[in-house]
């Protein structure tokens, strides 16, 4: 789709994402990132995120704080990169 990560981009990003095997199973990271890109590129509010990207609250939380800052902190490194990619 228009705003989604290519296989090449996903292959580069995937190893840098948090990998927490215990606790609640993580939502598909690629789907969530594609949802974040959709919002950033479209300019639409989070609540208008299409359902195929999962719950808008999950995408918002991952981009906006706790989910992106958790684990190794690698998400916080990617936040500026994701924002630049979408301009």
C-alpha positions in Angstrom: 0.0 0.0 0.0 0.9 3.6 -0.3 2.4 4.3 3.1 3.7 0.9 4.0 7.2 -0.3 4.6 8.8 -2.2 1.8 10.2 -5.7 2.4 13.7 -4.1 2.2 12.9 -1.4 4.8 11.3 -4.0 7.1 14.3 -6.3 6.9 16.5 -3.4 8.0 14.3 -2.3 10.9 13.1 -5.6 12.3 16.3 -6.6 14.1 16.3 -3.2 16.0 12.9 -3.6 17.5 12.3 -4.8 21.1 12.1 -8.5 21.4 10.3 -9.3 24.6 9.3 -13.0 24.6 7.5 -13.0 28.0 4.3 -11.3 29.1 1.5 -10.3 26.7 2.2 -11.2 23.1 3.1 -8.1 21.0 0.9 -6.9 18.2 2.5 -7.3 14.8 5.2 -4.6 14.7 5.2 -4.2 11.0 1.4 -3.6 11.0 1.7 -1.0 13.8 4.6 0.8 12.1 2.6 0.9 8.8 -0.3 2.4 10.8 2.0 5.0 12.3 3.3 5.9 8.8 -0.3 6.1 7.5 -1.2 8.7 10.2 2.0 10.7 9.7 1.7 10.8 5.9 -2.0 11.3 5.7 -2.3 13.9 8.4 -5.4 12.2 9.6 -6.2 11.9 13.4 -5.3 8.6 15.1 -9.0 7.7 15.5 -9.3 7.6 11.6 -6.7 4.9 11.2 -8.0 2.2 9.0 -8.8 -1.1 10.9 -6.3 -3.1 8.9 -3.5 -1.4 10.9 -5.0 -2.6 14.2 -6.4 -0.5 17.0 -5.6 3.2 16.7 -4.7 3.3 20.4 -2.0 0.7 19.9 -0.4 2.7 17.1 -0.7 5.9 19.1 0.8 4.5 22.2 3.7 3.0 20.4 4.5 6.2 18.6 3.6 8.6 21.4 5.5 7.2 24.4 5.5 4.0 26.4 5.6 1.5 23.6 8.3 3.2 21.7 10.4 4.0 24.7 10.2 0.5 26.2 12.8 -2.3 26.0 16.2 -1.4 24.7 15.2 2.2 23.8 15.7 1.5 20.2 12.2 2.7 19.4 13.1 6.2 20.6 16.0 6.1 18.1 13.6 5.4 15.3 11.0 8.0 16.1 12.9 10.9 14.4 13.7 8.6 11.5 10.1 7.7 11.0 9.0 11.4 11.2 11.6 12.4 8.6 10.6 9.6 6.3 7.0 10.9 6.3 7.7 14.4 5.4 
